[in-house]
Structures are given as structure tokens and as C-alpha cells.
Amino acid sequence: MILDKPWGKVATYALNQPASVRVITVEPGKETSVHYHRMRDETWVVLDPGLTVEIGNRVVEAQPGEEFTIPAEETHRIRCTGPARGRILEIAYGYTSEDDTQRLEDPYGRPLEPDW
């Protein structure tokens, strides 16, 4: 399943409640919203150069192969600062659904409240 976003896309390869596997692609000059999830933890594995990850108050110019852990309720964002699209392999543990996304800031004008 591929879900288009204003900043790129999310391709889901395994969608299970114990763990889901997705590839997040962010286009050059784009960024995800600042958001968090109440019901899942995430592990990110950086696949491409040119990505900046923000997790809580940390901002990291991520390198391919680096891994990051995002616990439930921790704010996070991905920015593509490179000349080519950047990808992150995401393994989500827990309830993986778009309705568990609480946006705090969104440059695309999407609602900040979840659709619960």
C-alpha cells in the first residue's frame, strides 16, 4: 500500500499490530509535520544521505545506516535537505494507523487534530 503525502510518500510492506514495516520517502526541500503517536514506538533506519531528523529536542544530520528510536508520545519530523529524495525504513511497534498521528505543526495546512 502506498500513501501519497504532500512531502513524499509512505509505502507499507507489512501492516500488523505487533510490528509494521514502511519506507518513508521525503522529496527534496520537503519535510513531514512535527507530530507524535500515542500508541506506537518507532525505529528508523536511514537509507539515504541528505536527511535531517528531529526527535524531541535533538536535531541530527542523519547518515545512511544510522538508527533512531522514537518512543510513543515523542515528537518527531524528517526533513530532506539533499538534492535527491531521501528514504527511511520505519519499523513501528504497536498500533500503526494514520489516525494515531497528532500533528503539532504542519507546513501543508493539514488539520492538527486527529480524526478520532
C-alpha positions as CSV (number, residue, x, y, z in Angstrom):
1,M,0.0,0.0,0.0
2,I,1.4,3.4,-1.0
3,L,0.0,6.6,0.7
4,D,0.9,9.9,-1.1
5,K,1.7,12.8,1.2
6,P,2.4,16.5,0.4
7,W,6.0,15.9,1.2
8,G,6.5,12.5,-0.5
9,K,5.0,9.1,0.3
10,V,4.8,6.2,2.7
11,A,5.0,2.6,1.3
12,T,3.8,-0.1,3.7
13,Y,5.2,-3.5,3.3
14,A,3.9,-5.3,6.4
15,L,1.0,-3.9,8.4
16,N,0.5,-5.8,11.7
17,Q,-0.4,-4.6,15.1
18,P,2.7,-6.1,16.8
19,A,5.0,-4.5,14.2
20,S,4.7,-2.8,10.8
21,V,7.4,-2.1,8.2
22,R,7.2,1.0,6.0
23,V,9.5,3.1,3.8
24,I,9.1,6.8,4.2
25,T,10.2,8.9,1.2
26,V,10.7,12.6,1.5
27,E,11.2,14.8,-1.6
28,P,14.0,17.4,-1.8
29,G,13.1,20.6,0.1
30,K,10.1,19.0,1.9
31,E,9.5,17.9,5.4
32,T,7.0,16.0,7.4
33,S,4.8,17.6,10.1
34,V,6.0,17.8,13.6
35,H,3.9,15.1,15.1
36,Y,3.8,12.2,17.6
37,H,1.9,8.9,18.1
38,R,0.2,7.8,21.3
39,M,0.0,4.1,20.6
40,R,3.3,3.1,18.9
41,D,7.1,3.3,19.2
42,E,9.2,3.6,16.0
43,T,12.6,2.6,14.9
44,W,14.1,4.4,11.9
45,V,16.9,3.2,9.8
46,V,18.3,5.9,7.4
47,L,18.7,4.6,3.9
48,D,19.8,7.7,2.0
49,P,22.0,10.8,2.6
50,G,20.6,14.3,2.8
51,L,18.1,13.8,5.7
52,T,17.7,15.7,8.9
53,V,15.8,14.0,11.7
54,E,14.3,15.8,14.6
55,I,13.3,13.7,17.6
56,G,12.2,15.7,20.6
57,N,14.8,18.4,21.1
58,R,17.5,16.5,19.1
59,V,18.3,17.6,15.5
60,V,20.7,15.2,13.6
61,E,22.1,15.4,10.1
62,A,21.5,11.6,9.6
63,Q,23.8,9.3,7.7
64,P,22.8,6.1,5.9
65,G,22.8,3.2,8.3
66,E,22.1,5.3,11.4
67,E,19.3,4.1,13.6
68,F,16.9,6.1,15.8
69,T,14.4,5.1,18.3
70,I,11.2,7.2,18.8
71,P,9.1,6.2,21.8
72,A,5.4,6.8,21.8
73,E,4.4,10.4,22.5
74,E,7.9,11.8,21.4
75,T,7.6,14.5,18.8
76,H,9.5,13.9,15.5
77,R,10.0,15.2,12.0
78,I,12.0,14.3,8.9
79,R,13.5,16.9,6.5
80,C,15.1,16.3,3.1
81,T,17.9,18.7,2.8
82,G,19.7,16.9,0.0
83,P,19.4,17.2,-3.8
84,A,17.6,13.9,-4.1
85,R,14.7,12.3,-2.3
86,G,15.6,10.6,1.0
87,R,14.2,7.4,2.4
88,I,13.9,6.0,5.9
89,L,13.0,2.4,6.8
90,E,10.4,2.6,9.6
91,I,9.6,-0.3,11.9
92,A,6.6,0.6,14.1
93,Y,5.7,-1.3,17.2
94,G,2.1,-1.1,18.3
95,Y,-1.0,0.4,16.7
96,T,0.0,1.6,13.2
97,S,-2.6,3.8,11.7
98,E,-2.8,7.3,10.3
99,D,-5.5,8.1,13.0
100,D,-2.8,7.8,15.7
101,T,-0.9,10.8,14.3
102,Q,-1.2,14.0,16.3
103,R,0.3,16.9,14.3
104,L,1.7,19.9,16.3
105,E,2.9,21.8,13.2
106,D,2.2,21.3,9.5
107,P,3.5,23.3,6.6
108,Y,0.9,22.0,4.3
109,G,-2.2,23.2,6.1
110,R,-3.5,19.8,7.2
111,P,-5.6,19.6,10.4
112,L,-3.6,19.4,13.6
113,E,-6.3,17.4,15.4
114,P,-6.6,13.6,14.7
115,D,-9.7,12.2,13.1
116,W,-10.7,10.2,16.3
